């Protein structure tokens, strides 16, 4: 009897904000492919990563556990010893043919170093940062050389790496190869392009399509400079500055250009799914590991902050005829819930330690799309090495319910409190406002309780060490 379980295509960009899709309200970026997924599928508009940094976020959604629970909180750890089962391994053990393309980054640069991560992938095409200076090399750099290009020379040229040799294009080429292979079982493919991760260097042909003069500019007020000065010792990749000092509109234009190229390349994959008759039995998931400040509050890149642009990400599910269409759910969702959903779609029973909640009932119309979680959490535990950041050793957590966001910088005795109903872009910090002392205390208690519950070993009901 043929296997009726769906194929799963999981497209995970790197450092893409939630507000970068035209169909979800951004008129300054062209994303017809993602717009199609939004109109024909389910978009979760309030999805949050569990860390604003690559490795802890990816370790979290690949294990279905919070970074502090899985004990992988630092970006680029040398190893991931004794790791719990990855969702890709569980899916492979349940009969799926699994492929991984692009960035992995659960340890070091994400390669299969020793001791090797037991990831379940048969098809493995690796590329971390798309440079040609990695000692061990990587598949994408070799592909560029095979096509007569010098990757480092192209990156430094005025025209940058052209689309035909770009890592985003290589990702699509590999995906088309994988989904075109003959097989009898269903497949699970994770695609991890490096864009729109900094540096913001799209091909010139795409950069020319996005004019800085058409950009709205970052979410910024002069009061941000005062707030970021207070937080200057809390780890971040840049110090707070007026966006004019780094041409915030130009940064936006380049960032959007990278996303437009991703959208165009994603279209090629959808075309191959349709031409091979696989689209009707394939689930597509589109998301990102975390966001990007992109000039908001006078900041670029990432670090120990929890503003919406950095911790809120796109999350779209698409399956023709099986999932709801043109549905935008405002429910609070974590990327752990995406992990739980992928397992359910593949017919896999999650382990007791996994902490996500499946979104399948919302996808299929069996549950209201308005509610999923009462609150979401995000963590930063000394996540970036000192040479990557301004400021020093930092621990921070975020707890966000439907109305309020509480941020505590535990290592610096500082905090932020925002009323997201009246202040959605987080300009007015209510941390020291006497009128909000009660809600602050309530949120601190809720945040602490959630952190303790998230560290419980479900199998033995034992508090696990942080």
Buried (B, 14 or more C-beta within 10 A) or exposed (E): EEEEBBBBBBBBBBBBBBBBBBBBEBEBBBBEBBBBBBEBBBBBBBBBBBBBBBBBBBBBBBBBBBBBBBBBBBBBBEBBEEBBBBBBBBBBEBBBBBBBBBBBBBBBBBBBBEEEBEBBBEBBBBBBBBBBEBEEEBBBBEBBEEEEBBBBEBBEEEEBBBBEBBBBBBBBBBBBBBBEEEEEEBBBBBBBBBBBBBEBBBBBEBBEBBEBEEBEBBBBEEEBBEBBEBBEBBBBBBBBBBBEEBBBBBBBBBBBBBBBBBBBBBBBBBEBBEEEEBBEBBBBBBBBBBBBBBBBBBBBBBBBBBBBBBBBBBBBBBBBEBBBEEBBBBBBBBBBBBBBBBBBBBBBEBBEBBBBBBBBBBBEEEBEBEEBBEBBBBBBBBBBEEEBBBBEBBBBBBBBBBEBBBBBBEBBEBBBBBBBEEEEBBBBBBBEEEEBEEBBEEBBEBBEEBBEEBBBEEEEEEEBEE
